[in-house]
Amino acid sequence: MKLRKRPRLSVNNERCELFGTCQWEAPGLFELERNGRLRYRSRLTEEDWEPAVAAARSCPMQAIQIKGISDE
């Protein structure tokens, strides 16, 4: 996979059920807070994209989207 300009991560809060698989796959990007909220970093670096893709693939609710990454 190749990075395009400034890949970004987003989470659909209506779909997210706070299972925590994203935090397990990418703890540097996702954090479940004690108050039941999900915090995440939306801008990705080259080092972040692989764990971000793993988190998106493992999300049982398919709530995570990554834009700016292609398979080319």
PDB file of N, CA, C, O and CB in Angstrom:
ATOM      1  N   MET A   1       0.834  -1.182   0.000  1.00  0.00           N
ATOM      2  CA  MET A   1       0.000   0.000   0.000  1.00  0.00           C
ATOM      3  C   MET A   1       0.875   1.240   0.000  1.00  0.00           C
ATOM      4  O   MET A   1       1.960   1.259   0.581  1.00  0.00           O
ATOM      5  CB  MET A   1      -0.947   0.001   1.205  1.00  0.00           C
ATOM      6  N   LYS A   2       0.384   2.265  -0.658  1.00  0.00           N
ATOM      7  CA  LYS A   2       1.093   3.538  -0.698  1.00  0.00           C
ATOM      8  C   LYS A   2       0.248   4.605  -0.036  1.00  0.00           C
ATOM      9  O   LYS A   2      -0.981   4.585  -0.103  1.00  0.00           O
ATOM     10  CB  LYS A   2       1.437   3.939  -2.146  1.00  0.00           C
ATOM     11  N   LEU A   3       0.930   5.530   0.601  1.00  0.00           N
ATOM     12  CA  LEU A   3       0.236   6.643   1.238  1.00  0.00           C
ATOM     13  C   LEU A   3       0.018   7.768   0.240  1.00  0.00           C
ATOM     14  O   LEU A   3       0.908   8.099  -0.543  1.00  0.00           O
ATOM     15  CB  LEU A   3       1.025   7.152   2.451  1.00  0.00           C
ATOM     16  N   ARG A   4      -1.167   8.348   0.273  1.00  0.00           N
ATOM     17  CA  ARG A   4      -1.422   9.581  -0.455  1.00  0.00           C
ATOM     18  C   ARG A   4      -1.176  10.721   0.513  1.00  0.00           C
ATOM     19  O   ARG A   4      -0.645  10.503   1.602  1.00  0.00           O
ATOM     20  CB  ARG A   4      -2.879   9.625  -1.046  1.00  0.00           C
ATOM     21  N   LYS A   5      -1.549  11.912   0.141  1.00  0.00           N
ATOM     22  CA  LYS A   5      -1.366  13.058   1.030  1.00  0.00           C
ATOM     23  C   LYS A   5      -2.206  12.908   2.289  1.00  0.00           C
ATOM     24  O   LYS A   5      -3.401  12.623   2.209  1.00  0.00           O
ATOM     25  CB  LYS A   5      -1.727  14.359   0.308  1.00  0.00           C
ATOM     26  N   ARG A   6      -1.604  13.092   3.424  1.00  0.00           N
ATOM     27  CA  ARG A   6      -2.257  13.154   4.732  1.00  0.00           C
ATOM     28  C   ARG A   6      -3.421  12.186   4.935  1.00  0.00           C
ATOM     29  O   ARG A   6      -4.580  12.601   4.921  1.00  0.00           O
ATOM     30  CB  ARG A   6      -2.744  14.523   4.954  1.00  0.00           C
ATOM     31  N   PRO A   7      -3.125  10.912   5.121  1.00  0.00           N
ATOM     32  CA  PRO A   7      -4.202   9.969   5.409  1.00  0.00           C
ATOM     33  C   PRO A   7      -4.916  10.359   6.700  1.00  0.00           C
ATOM     34  O   PRO A   7      -4.303  10.866   7.639  1.00  0.00           O
ATOM     35  CB  PRO A   7      -3.655   8.532   5.510  1.00  0.00           C
ATOM     36  N   ARG A   8      -6.226  10.109   6.726  1.00  0.00           N
ATOM     37  CA  ARG A   8      -7.041  10.486   7.884  1.00  0.00           C
ATOM     38  C   ARG A   8      -7.896   9.307   8.332  1.00  0.00           C
ATOM     39  O   ARG A   8      -8.298   8.453   7.541  1.00  0.00           O
ATOM     40  CB  ARG A   8      -7.937  11.702   7.553  1.00  0.00           C
ATOM     41  N   LEU A   9      -8.146   9.301   9.606  1.00  0.00           N
ATOM     42  CA  LEU A   9      -8.921   8.257  10.251  1.00  0.00           C
ATOM     43  C   LEU A   9     -10.208   8.880  10.765  1.00  0.00           C
ATOM     44  O   LEU A   9     -10.197   9.998  11.280  1.00  0.00           O
ATOM     45  CB  LEU A   9      -8.119   7.579  11.403  1.00  0.00           C
ATOM     46  N   SER A  10     -11.309   8.167  10.630  1.00  0.00           N
ATOM     47  CA  SER A  10     -12.562   8.643  11.219  1.00  0.00           C
ATOM     48  C   SER A  10     -13.328   7.467  11.797  1.00  0.00           C
ATOM     49  O   SER A  10     -13.186   6.330  11.346  1.00  0.00           O
ATOM     50  CB  SER A  10     -13.422   9.390  10.170  1.00  0.00           C
ATOM     51  N   VAL A  11     -14.138   7.755  12.794  1.00  0.00           N
ATOM     52  CA  VAL A  11     -14.950   6.736  13.451  1.00  0.00           C
ATOM     53  C   VAL A  11     -16.401   7.200  13.420  1.00  0.00           C
ATOM     54  O   VAL A  11     -16.718   8.322  13.815  1.00  0.00           O
ATOM     55  CB  VAL A  11     -14.467   6.477  14.921  1.00  0.00           C
ATOM     56  N   ASN A  12     -17.274   6.320  12.945  1.00  0.00           N
ATOM     57  CA  ASN A  12     -18.697   6.591  12.946  1.00  0.00           C
ATOM     58  C   ASN A  12     -19.216   6.266  14.343  1.00  0.00           C
ATOM     59  O   ASN A  12     -19.376   5.096  14.692  1.00  0.00           O
ATOM     60  CB  ASN A  12     -19.447   5.763  11.840  1.00  0.00           C
ATOM     61  N   ASN A  13     -19.478   7.293  15.136  1.00  0.00           N
ATOM     62  CA  ASN A  13     -19.900   7.099  16.526  1.00  0.00           C
ATOM     63  C   ASN A  13     -21.263   6.438  16.651  1.00  0.00           C
ATOM     64  O   ASN A  13     -21.572   5.855  17.691  1.00  0.00           O
ATOM     65  CB  ASN A  13     -19.924   8.420  17.239  1.00  0.00           C
ATOM     66  N   GLU A  14     -22.076   6.517  15.620  1.00  0.00           N
ATOM     67  CA  GLU A  14     -23.376   5.846  15.651  1.00  0.00           C
ATOM     68  C   GLU A  14     -23.229   4.333  15.518  1.00  0.00           C
ATOM     69  O   GLU A  14     -24.073   3.579  16.002  1.00  0.00           O
ATOM     70  CB  GLU A  14     -24.274   6.382  14.537  1.00  0.00           C
ATOM     71  N   ARG A  15     -22.163   3.893  14.865  1.00  0.00           N
ATOM     72  CA  ARG A  15     -21.919   2.455  14.693  1.00  0.00           C
ATOM     73  C   ARG A  15     -21.049   1.874  15.805  1.00  0.00           C
ATOM     74  O   ARG A  15     -21.188   0.704  16.159  1.00  0.00           O
ATOM     75  CB  ARG A  15     -21.261   2.197  13.349  1.00  0.00           C
ATOM     76  N   CYS A  16     -20.165   2.683  16.346  1.00  0.00           N
ATOM     77  CA  CYS A  16     -19.197   2.213  17.344  1.00  0.00           C
ATOM     78  C   CYS A  16     -19.918   1.724  18.603  1.00  0.00           C
ATOM     79  O   CYS A  16     -20.754   2.429  19.168  1.00  0.00           O
ATOM     80  CB  CYS A  16     -18.196   3.340  17.704  1.00  0.00           C
ATOM     81  N   GLU A  17     -19.581   0.510  19.028  1.00  0.00           N
ATOM     82  CA  GLU A  17     -20.159  -0.079  20.244  1.00  0.00           C
ATOM     83  C   GLU A  17     -19.121  -0.205  21.362  1.00  0.00           C
ATOM     84  O   GLU A  17     -19.381  -0.854  22.375  1.00  0.00           O
ATOM     85  CB  GLU A  17     -20.756  -1.457  19.932  1.00  0.00           C
ATOM     86  N   LEU A  18     -17.947   0.411  21.186  1.00  0.00           N
ATOM     87  CA  LEU A  18     -16.896   0.469  22.204  1.00  0.00           C
ATOM     88  C   LEU A  18     -16.404  -0.912  22.648  1.00  0.00           C
ATOM     89  O   LEU A  18     -16.178  -1.143  23.836  1.00  0.00           O
ATOM     90  CB  LEU A  18     -17.400   1.230  23.404  1.00  0.00           C
ATOM     91  N   PHE A  19     -16.239  -1.835  21.681  1.00  0.00           N
ATOM     92  CA  PHE A  19     -15.703  -3.150  22.001  1.00  0.00           C
ATOM     93  C   PHE A  19     -14.217  -3.094  22.355  1.00  0.00           C
ATOM     94  O   PHE A  19     -13.735  -3.937  23.111  1.00  0.00           O
ATOM     95  CB  PHE A  19     -15.921  -4.093  20.836  1.00  0.00           C
ATOM     96  N   GLY A  20     -13.487  -2.116  21.822  1.00  0.00           N
ATOM     97  CA  GLY A  20     -12.083  -1.931  22.163  1.00  0.00           C
ATOM     98  C   GLY A  20     -11.102  -2.669  21.276  1.00  0.00           C
ATOM     99  O   GLY A  20      -9.906  -2.668  21.567  1.00  0.00           O
ATOM    100  N   THR A  21     -11.561  -3.303  20.200  1.00  0.00           N
ATOM    101  CA  THR A  21     -10.615  -3.994  19.326  1.00  0.00           C
ATOM    102  C   THR A  21      -9.668  -3.009  18.643  1.00  0.00           C
ATOM    103  O   THR A  21      -8.527  -3.354  18.337  1.00  0.00           O
ATOM    104  CB  THR A  21     -11.367  -4.814  18.274  1.00  0.00           C
ATOM    105  N   CYS A  22     -10.132  -1.802  18.407  1.00  0.00           N
ATOM    106  CA  CYS A  22      -9.268  -0.789  17.794  1.00  0.00           C
ATOM    107  C   CYS A  22      -8.112  -0.437  18.734  1.00  0.00           C
ATOM    108  O   CYS A  22      -6.974  -0.284  18.290  1.00  0.00           O
ATOM    109  CB  CYS A  22     -10.083   0.483  17.444  1.00  0.00           C
ATOM    110  N   GLN A  23      -8.400  -0.311  20.006  1.00  0.00           N
ATOM    111  CA  GLN A  23      -7.351  -0.003  20.986  1.00  0.00           C
ATOM    112  C   GLN A  23      -6.357  -1.155  21.079  1.00  0.00           C
ATOM    113  O   GLN A  23      -5.157  -0.935  21.236  1.00  0.00           O
ATOM    114  CB  GLN A  23      -7.966   0.283  22.374  1.00  0.00           C
ATOM    115  N   TRP A  24      -6.853  -2.362  20.982  1.00  0.00           N
ATOM    116  CA  TRP A  24      -5.983  -3.541  21.019  1.00  0.00           C
ATOM    117  C   TRP A  24      -5.035  -3.553  19.810  1.00  0.00           C
ATOM    118  O   TRP A  24      -3.847  -3.841  19.956  1.00  0.00           O
ATOM    119  CB  TRP A  24      -6.832  -4.838  21.048  1.00  0.00           C
ATOM    120  N   GLU A  25      -5.554  -3.245  18.634  1.00  0.00           N
ATOM    121  CA  GLU A  25      -4.763  -3.271  17.398  1.00  0.00           C
ATOM    122  C   GLU A  25      -3.854  -2.053  17.246  1.00  0.00           C
ATOM    123  O   GLU A  25      -2.757  -2.161  16.697  1.00  0.00           O
ATOM    124  CB  GLU A  25      -5.685  -3.361  16.203  1.00  0.00           C
ATOM    125  N   ALA A  26      -4.303  -0.900  17.727  1.00  0.00           N
ATOM    126  CA  ALA A  26      -3.546   0.346  17.530  1.00  0.00           C
ATOM    127  C   ALA A  26      -3.634   1.213  18.784  1.00  0.00           C
ATOM    128  O   ALA A  26      -4.303   2.246  18.774  1.00  0.00           O
ATOM    129  CB  ALA A  26      -4.079   1.129  16.295  1.00  0.00           C
ATOM    130  N   PRO A  27      -2.965   0.801  19.865  1.00  0.00           N
ATOM    131  CA  PRO A  27      -3.071   1.563  21.117  1.00  0.00           C
ATOM    132  C   PRO A  27      -2.531   2.980  21.027  1.00  0.00           C
ATOM    133  O   PRO A  27      -2.902   3.826  21.841  1.00  0.00           O
ATOM    134  CB  PRO A  27      -2.350   0.840  22.204  1.00  0.00           C
ATOM    135  N   GLY A  28      -1.677   3.259  20.075  1.00  0.00           N
ATOM    136  CA  GLY A  28      -1.176   4.620  19.905  1.00  0.00           C
ATOM    137  C   GLY A  28      -2.158   5.539  19.209  1.00  0.00           C
ATOM    138  O   GLY A  28      -1.977   6.756  19.206  1.00  0.00           O
ATOM    139  N   LEU A  29      -3.202   4.965  18.619  1.00  0.00           N
ATOM    140  CA  LEU A  29      -4.183   5.749  17.885  1.00  0.00           C
ATOM    141  C   LEU A  29      -5.530   5.840  18.593  1.00  0.00           C
ATOM    142  O   LEU A  29      -6.239   6.839  18.470  1.00  0.00           O
ATOM    143  CB  LEU A  29      -4.374   5.164  16.522  1.00  0.00           C
ATOM    144  N   PHE A  30      -5.876   4.795  19.332  1.00  0.00           N
ATOM    145  CA  PHE A  30      -7.197   4.714  19.966  1.00  0.00           C
ATOM    146  C   PHE A  30      -7.058   4.544  21.471  1.00  0.00           C
ATOM    147  O   PHE A  30      -6.133   3.893  21.958  1.00  0.00           O
ATOM    148  CB  PHE A  30      -8.014   3.550  19.375  1.00  0.00           C
ATOM    149  N   GLU A  31      -8.000   5.145  22.197  1.00  0.00           N
ATOM    150  CA  GLU A  31      -8.034   4.981  23.649  1.00  0.00           C
ATOM    151  C   GLU A  31      -9.485   5.035  24.125  1.00  0.00           C
ATOM    152  O   GLU A  31     -10.208   5.996  23.862  1.00  0.00           O
ATOM    153  CB  GLU A  31      -7.179   6.076  24.357  1.00  0.00           C
ATOM    154  N   LEU A  32      -9.890   3.982  24.829  1.00  0.00           N
ATOM    155  CA  LEU A  32     -11.206   3.984  25.462  1.00  0.00           C
ATOM    156  C   LEU A  32     -11.042   4.622  26.833  1.00  0.00           C
ATOM    157  O   LEU A  32     -10.258   4.154  27.658  1.00  0.00           O
ATOM    158  CB  LEU A  32     -11.809   2.528  25.570  1.00  0.00           C
ATOM    159  N   GLU A  33     -11.780   5.681  27.064  1.00  0.00           N
ATOM    160  CA  GLU A  33     -11.678   6.387  28.331  1.00  0.00           C
ATOM    161  C   GLU A  33     -12.613   5.774  29.368  1.00  0.00           C
ATOM    162  O   GLU A  33     -13.543   5.043  29.027  1.00  0.00           O
ATOM    163  CB  GLU A  33     -11.993   7.873  28.143  1.00  0.00           C
ATOM    164  N   ARG A  34     -12.361   6.072  30.603  1.00  0.00           N
ATOM    165  CA  ARG A  34     -13.188   5.556  31.693  1.00  0.00           C
ATOM    166  C   ARG A  34     -14.635   6.013  31.594  1.00  0.00           C
ATOM    167  O   ARG A  34     -15.542   5.321  32.055  1.00  0.00           O
ATOM    168  CB  ARG A  34     -12.615   5.983  33.021  1.00  0.00           C
ATOM    169  N   ASN A  35     -14.849   7.169  30.997  1.00  0.00           N
ATOM    170  CA  ASN A  35     -16.216   7.705  30.878  1.00  0.00           C
ATOM    171  C   ASN A  35     -16.990   7.085  29.716  1.00  0.00           C
ATOM    172  O   ASN A  35     -18.107   7.507  29.419  1.00  0.00           O
ATOM    173  CB  ASN A  35     -16.169   9.216  30.703  1.00  0.00           C
ATOM    174  N   GLY A  36     -16.392   6.075  29.052  1.00  0.00           N
ATOM    175  CA  GLY A  36     -17.071   5.380  27.972  1.00  0.00           C
ATOM    176  C   GLY A  36     -16.952   6.038  26.616  1.00  0.00           C
ATOM    177  O   GLY A  36     -17.697   5.700  25.696  1.00  0.00           O
ATOM    178  N   ARG A  37     -16.036   6.963  26.478  1.00  0.00           N
ATOM    179  CA  ARG A  37     -15.826   7.631  25.195  1.00  0.00           C
ATOM    180  C   ARG A  37     -14.587   7.079  24.522  1.00  0.00           C
ATOM    181  O   ARG A  37     -13.643   6.648  25.182  1.00  0.00           O
ATOM    182  CB  ARG A  37     -15.702   9.151  25.381  1.00  0.00           C
ATOM    183  N   LEU A  38     -14.603   7.098  23.204  1.00  0.00           N
ATOM    184  CA  LEU A  38     -13.461   6.680  22.416  1.00  0.00           C
ATOM    185  C   LEU A  38     -12.725   7.915  21.931  1.00  0.00           C
ATOM    186  O   LEU A  38     -13.308   8.795  21.298  1.00  0.00           O
ATOM    187  CB  LEU A  38     -13.895   5.790  21.229  1.00  0.00           C
ATOM    188  N   ARG A  39     -11.438   7.968  22.238  1.00  0.00           N
ATOM    189  CA  ARG A  39     -10.580   9.044  21.724  1.00  0.00           C
ATOM    190  C   ARG A  39      -9.688   8.427  20.654  1.00  0.00           C
ATOM    191  O   ARG A  39      -9.230   7.293  20.791  1.00  0.00           O
ATOM    192  CB  ARG A  39      -9.720   9.721  22.878  1.00  0.00           C
ATOM    193  N   TYR A  40      -9.450   9.174  19.606  1.00  0.00           N
ATOM    194  CA  TYR A  40      -8.562   8.689  18.549  1.00  0.00           C
ATOM    195  C   TYR A  40      -7.888   9.860  17.866  1.00  0.00           C
ATOM    196  O   TYR A  40      -8.374  10.991  17.883  1.00  0.00           O
ATOM    197  CB  TYR A  40      -9.337   7.843  17.521  1.00  0.00           C
ATOM    198  N   ARG A  41      -6.761   9.552  17.271  1.00  0.00           N
ATOM    199  CA  ARG A  41      -5.997  10.559  16.533  1.00  0.00           C
ATOM    200  C   ARG A  41      -6.370  10.421  15.060  1.00  0.00           C
ATOM    201  O   ARG A  41      -6.213   9.343  14.487  1.00  0.00           O
ATOM    202  CB  ARG A  41      -4.436  10.390  16.752  1.00  0.00           C
ATOM    203  N   SER A  42      -6.852  11.474  14.449  1.00  0.00           N
ATOM    204  CA  SER A  42      -7.361  11.386  13.079  1.00  0.00           C
ATOM    205  C   SER A  42      -6.268  11.481  12.011  1.00  0.00           C
ATOM    206  O   SER A  42      -6.393  10.869  10.951  1.00  0.00           O
ATOM    207  CB  SER A  42      -8.372  12.475  12.850  1.00  0.00           C
ATOM    208  N   ARG A  43      -5.227  12.219  12.266  1.00  0.00           N
ATOM    209  CA  ARG A  43      -4.148  12.336  11.263  1.00  0.00           C
ATOM    210  C   ARG A  43      -3.144  11.213  11.467  1.00  0.00           C
ATOM    211  O   ARG A  43      -2.682  10.964  12.581  1.00  0.00           O
ATOM    212  CB  ARG A  43      -3.436  13.726  11.358  1.00  0.00           C
ATOM    213  N   LEU A  44      -2.818  10.547  10.380  1.00  0.00           N
ATOM    214  CA  LEU A  44      -1.924   9.398  10.441  1.00  0.00           C
ATOM    215  C   LEU A  44      -0.564   9.713   9.857  1.00  0.00           C
ATOM    216  O   LEU A  44      -0.446  10.477   8.898  1.00  0.00           O
ATOM    217  CB  LEU A  44      -2.532   8.222   9.715  1.00  0.00           C
ATOM    218  N   THR A  45       0.456   9.124  10.438  1.00  0.00           N
ATOM    219  CA  THR A  45       1.806   9.170   9.885  1.00  0.00           C
ATOM    220  C   THR A  45       2.060   7.840   9.172  1.00  0.00           C
ATOM    221  O   THR A  45       1.229   6.934   9.241  1.00  0.00           O
ATOM    222  CB  THR A  45       2.884   9.436  11.009  1.00  0.00           C
ATOM    223  N   GLU A  46       3.178   7.720   8.503  1.00  0.00           N
ATOM    224  CA  GLU A  46       3.507   6.460   7.835  1.00  0.00           C
ATOM    225  C   GLU A  46       3.557   5.297   8.816  1.00  0.00           C
ATOM    226  O   GLU A  46       3.165   4.180   8.478  1.00  0.00           O
ATOM    227  CB  GLU A  46       4.840   6.580   7.111  1.00  0.00           C
ATOM    228  N   GLU A  47       4.036   5.553  10.029  1.00  0.00           N
ATOM    229  CA  GLU A  47       4.139   4.498  11.035  1.00  0.00           C
ATOM    230  C   GLU A  47       2.766   4.066  11.556  1.00  0.00           C
ATOM    231  O   GLU A  47       2.603   2.949  12.047  1.00  0.00           O
ATOM    232  CB  GLU A  47       5.007   4.967  12.195  1.00  0.00           C
ATOM    233  N   ASP A  48       1.790   4.957  11.446  1.00  0.00           N
ATOM    234  CA  ASP A  48       0.448   4.685  11.967  1.00  0.00           C
ATOM    235  C   ASP A  48      -0.434   3.875  11.032  1.00  0.00           C
ATOM    236  O   ASP A  48      -1.342   3.184  11.492  1.00  0.00           O
ATOM    237  CB  ASP A  48      -0.231   5.967  12.276  1.00  0.00           C
ATOM    238  N   TRP A  49      -0.189   3.946   9.739  1.00  0.00           N
ATOM    239  CA  TRP A  49      -1.196   3.425   8.820  1.00  0.00           C
ATOM    240  C   TRP A  49      -1.389   1.929   8.923  1.00  0.00           C
ATOM    241  O   TRP A  49      -2.518   1.460   8.783  1.00  0.00           O
ATOM    242  CB  TRP A  49      -0.831   3.773   7.424  1.00  0.00           C
ATOM    243  N   GLU A  50      -0.348   1.162   9.160  1.00  0.00           N
ATOM    244  CA  GLU A  50      -0.518  -0.291   9.266  1.00  0.00           C
ATOM    245  C   GLU A  50      -1.388  -0.678  10.478  1.00  0.00           C
ATOM    246  O   GLU A  50      -2.324  -1.461  10.322  1.00  0.00           O
ATOM    247  CB  GLU A  50       0.858  -0.973   9.370  1.00  0.00           C
ATOM    248  N   PRO A  51      -1.100  -0.147  11.681  1.00  0.00           N
ATOM    249  CA  PRO A  51      -1.988  -0.451  12.798  1.00  0.00           C
ATOM    250  C   PRO A  51      -3.400   0.111  12.593  1.00  0.00           C
ATOM    251  O   PRO A  51      -4.371  -0.488  13.055  1.00  0.00           O
ATOM    252  CB  PRO A  51      -1.399   0.099  14.085  1.00  0.00           C
ATOM    253  N   ALA A  52      -3.526   1.241  11.913  1.00  0.00           N
ATOM    254  CA  ALA A  52      -4.851   1.812  11.651  1.00  0.00           C
ATOM    255  C   ALA A  52      -5.667   0.895  10.742  1.00  0.00           C
ATOM    256  O   ALA A  52      -6.862   0.700  10.964  1.00  0.00           O
ATOM    257  CB  ALA A  52      -4.720   3.209  11.015  1.00  0.00           C
ATOM    258  N   VAL A  53      -5.027   0.340   9.728  1.00  0.00           N
ATOM    259  CA  VAL A  53      -5.705  -0.598   8.831  1.00  0.00           C
ATOM    260  C   VAL A  53      -6.112  -1.852   9.596  1.00  0.00           C
ATOM    261  O   VAL A  53      -7.216  -2.360   9.405  1.00  0.00           O
ATOM    262  CB  VAL A  53      -4.797  -0.967   7.633  1.00  0.00           C
ATOM    263  N   ALA A  54      -5.233  -2.357  10.459  1.00  0.00           N
ATOM    264  CA  ALA A  54      -5.561  -3.537  11.270  1.00  0.00           C
ATOM    265  C   ALA A  54      -6.748  -3.248  12.189  1.00  0.00           C
ATOM    266  O   ALA A  54      -7.618  -4.101  12.363  1.00  0.00           O
ATOM    267  CB  ALA A  54      -4.336  -3.978  12.104  1.00  0.00           C
ATOM    268  N   ALA A  55      -6.788  -2.065  12.770  1.00  0.00           N
ATOM    269  CA  ALA A  55      -7.898  -1.689  13.643  1.00  0.00           C
ATOM    270  C   ALA A  55      -9.202  -1.604  12.850  1.00  0.00           C
ATOM    271  O   ALA A  55     -10.242  -2.078  13.309  1.00  0.00           O
ATOM    272  CB  ALA A  55      -7.606  -0.345  14.338  1.00  0.00           C
ATOM    273  N   ALA A  56      -9.149  -1.009  11.680  1.00  0.00           N
ATOM    274  CA  ALA A  56     -10.351  -0.889  10.850  1.00  0.00           C
ATOM    275  C   ALA A  56     -10.865  -2.261  10.425  1.00  0.00           C
ATOM    276  O   ALA A  56     -12.071  -2.506  10.436  1.00  0.00           O
ATOM    277  CB  ALA A  56     -10.062  -0.031   9.611  1.00  0.00           C
ATOM    278  N   ARG A  57      -9.960  -3.145  10.056  1.00  0.00           N
ATOM    279  CA  ARG A  57     -10.360  -4.497   9.638  1.00  0.00           C
ATOM    280  C   ARG A  57     -10.932  -5.315  10.780  1.00  0.00           C
ATOM    281  O   ARG A  57     -11.803  -6.158  10.566  1.00  0.00           O
ATOM    282  CB  ARG A  57      -9.180  -5.229   9.042  1.00  0.00           C
ATOM    283  N   SER A  58     -10.453  -5.075  11.985  1.00  0.00           N
ATOM    284  CA  SER A  58     -10.894  -5.885  13.129  1.00  0.00           C
ATOM    285  C   SER A  58     -12.143  -5.346  13.812  1.00  0.00           C
ATOM    286  O   SER A  58     -12.718  -6.026  14.662  1.00  0.00           O
ATOM    287  CB  SER A  58      -9.786  -5.981  14.138  1.00  0.00           C
ATOM    288  N   CYS A  59     -12.571  -4.147  13.462  1.00  0.00           N
ATOM    289  CA  CYS A  59     -13.741  -3.542  14.109  1.00  0.00           C
ATOM    290  C   CYS A  59     -15.000  -4.350  13.761  1.00  0.00           C
ATOM    291  O   CYS A  59     -15.379  -4.420  12.592  1.00  0.00           O
ATOM    292  CB  CYS A  59     -13.907  -2.050  13.671  1.00  0.00           C
ATOM    293  N   PRO A  60     -15.647  -4.959  14.758  1.00  0.00           N
ATOM    294  CA  PRO A  60     -16.824  -5.775  14.463  1.00  0.00           C
ATOM    295  C   PRO A  60     -18.011  -4.963  13.938  1.00  0.00           C
ATOM    296  O   PRO A  60     -18.900  -5.517  13.291  1.00  0.00           O
ATOM    297  CB  PRO A  60     -17.241  -6.522  15.702  1.00  0.00           C
ATOM    298  N   MET A  61     -18.031  -3.680  14.208  1.00  0.00           N
ATOM    299  CA  MET A  61     -19.127  -2.818  13.757  1.00  0.00           C
ATOM    300  C   MET A  61     -18.783  -2.055  12.480  1.00  0.00           C
ATOM    301  O   MET A  61     -19.611  -1.303  11.966  1.00  0.00           O
ATOM    302  CB  MET A  61     -19.494  -1.833  14.852  1.00  0.00           C
ATOM    303  N   GLN A  62     -17.574  -2.244  11.967  1.00  0.00           N
ATOM    304  CA  GLN A  62     -17.093  -1.553  10.765  1.00  0.00           C
ATOM    305  C   GLN A  62     -17.302  -0.044  10.881  1.00  0.00           C
ATOM    306  O   GLN A  62     -17.781   0.610   9.954  1.00  0.00           O
ATOM    307  CB  GLN A  62     -17.810  -2.091   9.513  1.00  0.00           C
ATOM    308  N   ALA A  63     -16.928   0.487  12.047  1.00  0.00           N
ATOM    309  CA  ALA A  63     -17.130   1.903  12.347  1.00  0.00           C
ATOM    310  C   ALA A  63     -15.928   2.767  11.958  1.00  0.00           C
ATOM    311  O   ALA A  63     -16.030   3.993  11.957  1.00  0.00           O
ATOM    312  CB  ALA A  63     -17.423   2.077  13.821  1.00  0.00           C
ATOM    313  N   ILE A  64     -14.797   2.149  11.629  1.00  0.00           N
ATOM    314  CA  ILE A  64     -13.567   2.898  11.365  1.00  0.00           C
ATOM    315  C   ILE A  64     -13.336   3.006   9.856  1.00  0.00           C
ATOM    316  O   ILE A  64     -13.405   2.015   9.130  1.00  0.00           O
ATOM    317  CB  ILE A  64     -12.351   2.219  12.055  1.00  0.00           C
ATOM    318  N   GLN A  65     -13.060   4.227   9.406  1.00  0.00           N
ATOM    319  CA  GLN A  65     -12.732   4.458   8.012  1.00  0.00           C
ATOM    320  C   GLN A  65     -11.394   5.170   7.924  1.00  0.00           C
ATOM    321  O   GLN A  65     -11.066   6.027   8.745  1.00  0.00           O
ATOM    322  CB  GLN A  65     -13.835   5.274   7.312  1.00  0.00           C
ATOM    323  N   ILE A  66     -10.631   4.794   6.907  1.00  0.00           N
ATOM    324  CA  ILE A  66      -9.350   5.437   6.659  1.00  0.00           C
ATOM    325  C   ILE A  66      -9.385   5.964   5.229  1.00  0.00           C
ATOM    326  O   ILE A  66      -9.677   5.229   4.286  1.00  0.00           O
ATOM    327  CB  ILE A  66      -8.142   4.445   6.885  1.00  0.00           C
ATOM    328  N   LYS A  67      -9.088   7.225   5.090  1.00  0.00           N
ATOM    329  CA  LYS A  67      -9.056   7.836   3.762  1.00  0.00           C
ATOM    330  C   LYS A  67      -7.643   8.284   3.465  1.00  0.00           C
ATOM    331  O   LYS A  67      -6.938   8.796   4.334  1.00  0.00           O
ATOM    332  CB  LYS A  67     -10.044   9.029   3.662  1.00  0.00           C
ATOM    333  N   GLY A  68      -7.239   8.082   2.215  1.00  0.00           N
ATOM    334  CA  GLY A  68      -5.915   8.513   1.801  1.00  0.00           C
ATOM    335  C   GLY A  68      -4.908   7.392   1.688  1.00  0.00           C
ATOM    336  O   GLY A  68      -3.711   7.659   1.581  1.00  0.00           O
ATOM    337  N   ILE A  69      -5.355   6.137   1.709  1.00  0.00           N
ATOM    338  CA  ILE A  69      -4.483   4.980   1.521  1.00  0.00           C
ATOM    339  C   ILE A  69      -5.009   4.220   0.325  1.00  0.00           C
ATOM    340  O   ILE A  69      -6.204   3.939   0.237  1.00  0.00           O
ATOM    341  CB  ILE A  69      -4.426   4.068   2.801  1.00  0.00           C
ATOM    342  N   SER A  70      -4.116   3.882  -0.604  1.00  0.00           N
ATOM    343  CA  SER A  70      -4.530   3.110  -1.776  1.00  0.00           C
ATOM    344  C   SER A  70      -3.740   1.807  -1.831  1.00  0.00           C
ATOM    345  O   SER A  70      -2.719   1.659  -1.161  1.00  0.00           O
ATOM    346  CB  SER A  70      -4.329   3.928  -3.081  1.00  0.00           C
ATOM    347  N   ASP A  71      -4.225   0.866  -2.638  1.00  0.00           N
ATOM    348  CA  ASP A  71      -3.551  -0.416  -2.814  1.00  0.00           C
ATOM    349  C   ASP A  71      -2.565  -0.402  -3.976  1.00  0.00           C
ATOM    350  O   ASP A  71      -1.984  -1.439  -4.296  1.00  0.00           O
ATOM    351  CB  ASP A  71      -4.571  -1.509  -3.028  1.00  0.00           C
ATOM    352  N   GLU A  72      -2.367   0.725  -4.601  1.00  0.00           N
ATOM    353  CA  GLU A  72      -1.490   0.832  -5.764  1.00  0.00           C
ATOM    354  C   GLU A  72      -0.048   0.647  -5.368  1.00  0.00           C
ATOM    355  O   GLU A  72       0.839   0.704  -6.220  1.00  0.00           O
ATOM    356  CB  GLU A  72      -1.670   2.172  -6.456  1.00  0.00           C
TER     357      GLU A  72
END
